Amino acid sequence: MKTEKATFAGGCFWCMVKPFDSLDGIEAVVSGYTGGDLPNPTYEQVCTNLTGHREAVEITFQPDIYPYEKLLDVYWSQIDPTDPGGQFFDRGDSYKTAIYVHSEQQRLAAEQSKQQLQQSGKFDKPIATEILEAKPFYPAETYHQDYYQKNPAHYNRYATGSGRKSFIQTHWGDES
């Protein structure tokens, strides 16, 4: 079956895996780094905010089963798209949101989705999430992969303590 890649930066990549991981048609969700120019960056290098990379997830999916447009809906419901400086208590360039597109079709879908969200009235500030060309994606270190499964207690404390969980509930409710 045909597969495609989708790449989303949504702040801490730990919190961006779980929402996509169990959806039909999703073959893999990998935490990693993209957007910068340094090959094979480490977590420590990315955290300096000097490499140009953002924490992101790369999703391998079957578009005939789970279309890209539906992935965009899931993505928007996991972030604060109006925050230009990071996500929740994670601040800096490495935590900024972005949709990295792999084709012109993805670009058009992302732009349309962003415009619809802006016009929806759900937020009273402009949508700050950028739509950018996909760049090389580097998987994060092994201990970052599937973090929500390996360390559920810490993951849940982080999702709650960072403010992400309450933001999602307040703005998206049962939709997320």
C-alpha positions as CSV (number, residue, x, y, z in Angstrom):
1,M,0.0,0.0,0.0
2,K,1.2,3.5,-0.8
3,T,2.7,5.5,2.0
4,E,3.6,9.2,2.5
5,K,5.5,11.2,5.1
6,A,4.0,14.0,7.2
7,T,6.2,16.1,9.5
8,F,4.9,18.3,12.3
9,A,6.7,20.4,14.9
10,G,4.4,20.9,17.9
11,G,6.6,21.8,20.8
12,C,7.9,18.8,22.9
13,F,7.9,15.8,20.6
14,W,7.0,13.5,23.5
15,C,3.5,14.9,23.4
16,M,3.2,14.8,19.6
17,V,3.5,11.0,19.3
18,K,0.6,9.6,21.2
19,P,-2.2,11.5,19.3
20,F,-1.1,9.9,16.0
21,D,0.3,6.6,17.2
22,S,-2.8,4.4,17.2
23,L,-4.7,5.8,14.3
24,D,-5.6,3.5,11.4
25,G,-3.2,3.8,8.5
26,I,-0.4,5.2,10.6
27,E,2.7,3.0,10.1
28,A,5.2,4.9,12.3
29,V,5.6,8.0,14.4
30,V,9.2,9.0,15.0
31,S,10.4,11.8,17.3
32,G,13.2,13.8,15.9
33,Y,14.7,17.1,14.7
34,T,14.2,19.0,11.5
35,G,14.5,22.4,10.0
36,G,18.1,23.1,10.7
37,D,21.4,22.7,8.8
38,L,23.5,20.7,11.2
39,P,23.6,17.0,10.2
40,N,22.6,14.5,12.9
41,P,22.1,17.0,15.8
42,T,21.8,15.7,19.3
43,Y,19.1,16.7,21.8
44,E,21.6,18.9,23.7
45,Q,22.6,20.7,20.5
46,V,19.0,21.3,19.5
47,C,18.2,22.7,23.0
48,T,20.8,25.4,22.5
49,N,18.4,27.0,19.9
50,L,21.5,27.5,17.7
51,T,21.1,24.7,15.2
52,G,17.8,25.9,13.6
53,H,16.2,22.5,14.3
54,R,12.8,22.1,15.9
55,E,11.5,19.1,17.8
56,A,9.1,17.3,15.5
57,V,7.5,14.0,14.6
58,E,7.7,12.3,11.3
59,I,4.7,10.2,10.5
60,T,4.6,7.5,7.9
61,F,1.0,7.0,6.8
62,Q,-1.2,5.4,4.3
63,P,-3.2,8.3,2.7
64,D,-5.9,6.0,1.3
65,I,-6.7,5.0,4.9
66,Y,-5.9,8.1,6.8
67,P,-5.7,11.2,4.6
68,Y,-3.2,14.0,5.2
69,E,-6.1,16.4,5.8
70,K,-7.2,14.3,8.8
71,L,-3.6,14.4,10.1
72,L,-3.7,18.2,10.0
73,D,-6.9,18.1,12.1
74,V,-5.2,16.0,14.7
75,Y,-2.1,18.2,14.6
76,W,-4.0,21.5,15.2
77,S,-5.9,20.0,18.1
78,Q,-2.6,19.2,20.0
79,I,-1.0,22.6,19.9
80,D,-1.5,26.3,20.7
81,P,-1.2,27.5,17.1
82,T,-1.2,31.2,18.2
83,D,2.1,31.0,20.2
84,P,5.0,32.2,18.1
85,G,7.6,31.6,20.9
86,G,7.3,27.9,21.6
87,Q,4.7,25.7,23.2
88,F,3.3,26.0,26.7
89,F,6.3,26.2,29.2
90,D,8.8,25.1,26.5
91,R,10.2,28.3,25.0
92,G,12.6,29.0,22.2
93,D,13.1,28.2,18.5
94,S,13.3,24.4,19.0
95,Y,9.8,24.3,20.4
96,K,8.1,26.5,17.8
97,T,5.3,25.0,15.7
98,A,5.5,24.2,12.0
99,I,4.0,22.1,9.4
100,Y,6.8,20.7,7.1
101,V,5.4,19.9,3.7
102,H,6.7,17.1,1.5
103,S,4.7,18.0,-1.7
104,E,2.7,20.8,-3.3
105,Q,-0.4,18.8,-2.4
106,Q,0.5,18.9,1.3
107,R,1.3,22.6,1.0
108,L,-2.1,23.4,-0.4
109,A,-3.9,21.3,2.2
110,A,-1.8,22.8,5.0
111,E,-2.5,26.4,3.8
112,Q,-6.2,25.7,3.5
113,S,-6.4,24.1,6.9
114,K,-4.5,27.0,8.5
115,Q,-6.8,29.5,6.8
116,Q,-9.9,27.6,7.9
117,L,-8.7,27.5,11.5
118,Q,-7.9,31.3,11.5
119,Q,-11.4,32.0,10.1
120,S,-13.1,29.6,12.6
121,G,-13.0,32.1,15.4
122,K,-11.7,29.5,17.8
123,F,-8.8,31.8,18.6
124,D,-8.7,35.5,19.0
125,K,-5.0,35.8,18.0
126,P,-3.5,35.1,14.6
127,I,-2.3,31.6,13.8
128,A,1.5,31.7,14.2
129,T,2.3,28.1,13.0
130,E,4.5,28.2,9.9
131,I,4.2,26.1,6.8
132,L,7.7,25.2,5.6
133,E,9.4,23.0,3.1
134,A,10.4,19.7,4.6
135,K,14.1,19.4,5.3
136,P,16.1,16.4,6.4
137,F,14.7,14.7,9.5
138,Y,16.9,13.2,12.1
139,P,15.4,10.7,14.6
140,A,16.0,11.6,18.2
141,E,17.9,9.5,20.6
142,T,16.3,6.1,21.5
143,Y,15.2,7.2,25.0
144,H,12.9,9.9,23.4
145,Q,11.1,7.4,21.1
146,D,7.6,6.3,22.3
147,Y,8.2,8.2,25.6
148,Y,4.6,8.1,26.6
149,Q,4.7,4.3,26.6
150,K,8.1,3.9,28.2
151,N,7.6,6.5,31.0
152,P,3.8,7.0,31.4
153,A,3.9,8.6,34.8
154,H,6.5,11.2,33.8
155,Y,4.8,11.8,30.5
156,N,1.4,12.4,32.2
157,R,3.0,14.8,34.8
158,Y,4.7,16.6,31.9
159,A,1.6,16.9,29.8
160,T,-0.3,18.2,32.8
161,G,2.4,20.4,34.3
162,S,3.3,22.1,31.0
163,G,-0.2,23.3,30.5
164,R,-0.7,21.4,27.3
165,K,-3.4,19.1,28.6
166,S,-5.6,21.8,30.1
167,F,-5.1,24.0,26.9
168,I,-6.2,21.1,24.7
169,Q,-9.3,20.4,26.9
170,T,-10.2,24.1,27.1
171,H,-9.9,24.8,23.3
172,W,-10.7,21.5,21.8
173,G,-12.7,19.6,24.4
174,D,-13.8,16.2,23.2
175,E,-12.7,17.0,19.6
176,S,-9.0,16.1,20.4
